[in-house]
Amino acid sequence: MTTPPRPPKRAANDDAPTDSPRPELSADSPPPSSRSDALNPRGEELGVGVEGAAEVANSTEPSHPPTIVTLERDHLRIVEASLFAATSPLDEATLARHLPPSANPKALLARLQSDYAGRGVTLVRVAGKWAFRTADDLAYILERYATEERKLSKAALETLSIIAYHQPVTRAEVEEVRAVSTSKGTLDVLLETGWIRPRGRRRAPGRPVTYGTTDAFLNHFGFDSIKDLPGLAELKGAGLLDGNLPPGFTIPDPNDVAALMPDELPLDSESDQEPEDDPDLFAALPDDDEEATDK
């Protein structure tokens, strides 16, 4: 018995499609689409043409302008650097010169002050200007680095307080409040510190000089404006005023306006001898030295 012949084995690549000849293109045939010819290694369409793929590959640069957050961060850095490098406090107008017109210095300062709150260095406003200062609760650490300052006498402190609350005020008016003759040296010390300044001359016989406080006074004591001076209730609470005050006793509303008041004249106005310099005018009042000796 004969065995029927086995069918021949098929080659592994017999199922692969045979290469069919490409049809020849005639002059009237439309050109092949670049989109349909763009295939990936698996023979799938890319979905973009060759020209589109080149544009996607080359589009590495951002097409959008900087965001608002980026601009605000840059503005904050400018303000921070300006305040850090400044040797004296800066106002908003000075900071605005370093910023683009679209920036808001007031909002930037508020944001920067919030960012530095609770840190070792804080942003504070003094005399209407801004500056970085060491935190108050860390002052004890830096005491050994601070310059030793000369303490003012009691007479100088009293005179400074009267000028701050009653300005513009003359020397005679200071002596009237203190009921003690104020020596010229007391005013000289305050003038040397830069905390008071001659404002003008009173429209009165002798044209006495009027005095007022300066920005250096606000800067030293940490006041934003002269309105921040403590009032009657605060002075009582601090024990700086006697509890048995006379009836109707009030604290004047301080005012350090730079312009001359209606009862003031410019300093360069012609004047005779000032009544404060007359030695016989306040002869009945004890001077600072006599008061200190009696006590």
HELIX and SHEET records of a PDB file:
HELIX    1   1 SER A   34  ASP A   37  1                                   4    
HELIX    2   2 VAL A   50  ASN A   58  1                                   9    
HELIX    3   3 ILE A   68  ALA A   85  1                                  18    
HELIX    4   4 GLU A   92  ALA A   96  1                                   5    
HELIX    5   5 PRO A  105  TYR A  116  1                                  12    
HELIX    6   6 ASP A  136  LEU A  138  5                                   3    
HELIX    7   7 GLU A  143  TYR A  145  5                                   3    
HELIX    8   8 LYS A  154  HIS A  166  1                                  13    
HELIX    9   9 ARG A  171  ARG A  178  1                                   8    
HELIX   10  10 LYS A  184  THR A  193  1                                  10    
HELIX   11  11 ASP A  215  PHE A  221  1                                   7    
HELIX   12  12 ILE A  226  ASP A  228  5                                   3    
HELIX   13  13 LEU A  232  GLY A  237  1                                   6    
HELIX   14  14 PRO A  275  ASP A  277  5                                   3    
HELIX   15  15 ASP A  288  ASP A  294  1                                   7    
SHEET    1   A 2 VAL A 121  VAL A 126  0                                        
SHEET    2   A 2 LYS A 129  THR A 134 -1                                        
SHEET    1   B 4 VAL A 169  THR A 170  0                                        
SHEET    2   B 4 VAL A 209  THR A 213 -1                                        
SHEET    3   B 4 ILE A 196  ARG A 202 -1                                        
SHEET    4   B 4 GLU A 264  LEU A 265 -1                                        
END                                                                             
